[in-house]
Amino acid sequence: MRQLGRRAGIELDYGVQTNWQPVDSQRLMLWARQFGKQERYMSALAHLHFEHRESASHKATLLKAAEACGLDAAAAEDFLKSDELRDAVWRSYGDTIHEKGIHAIPYFVFNSPLTDGGPFRSGTGRPVIVNGSGDQQMFLEIFERLLRDVDKKGCL
C-alpha cells in the first residue's frame, strides 16, 4: 500500500490513533457540503490523517482540515460544539448498511477519474467494490487499475 501510495504521490502512515466511529468528522463533512466543499474537506482530512498522523477523531485536526479547504474555522468550531447533524450521521450509518447492501466489514468503494459513480454518489462509470476483506493480490490489482486510470486522465 505504501509503495502504491508513493507512486501516486501519497506517503501513507498508519500509525495514527482513530475512533472507530468518527462522528464529528462525518458531521463536519455534511456541514461542509452546504458550501460545496465536502470533497475538499475530506481530501484535506485524509491528507492530515494518513500522511501527518493527525487523527481524524481529534477536533483540532477537523478544524485544521476545515480551514485548509477554505471553510470558516470559527464557524466550524461553533458547529462542532452543537449537536447539529449528529442524529443524521448515526441514522446514516444504519441506513447505509441496508440501502447499499453492505454485508461485511470492511466495505471499500474505489473510484478513479474514470469512475466517479457508485453506491454513495451518482456519476459515470462503475467503481470497484470490495464487500469484506480481500487478499493482497486483489488490492494490488485494484490499485494498479486505479493508477492506470489516473495516468489515462493525466492527473499525475
Buried (B, 14 or more C-beta within 10 A) or exposed (E): EEEBBEBEEBEEEEEBEEEEEBBBBBBBBBBBEEBEBBEBBBBBBEBBBBBEEBBBBBBEBBBBBBBBBEBEBEEBBEBBEEEEBEEEBBEBEEEBEEEBEBEEEEBBBBBBBBBEBBEEEEEEEEBBBBBEEEEEEEBEEBBEBBBEBBEEEEEE
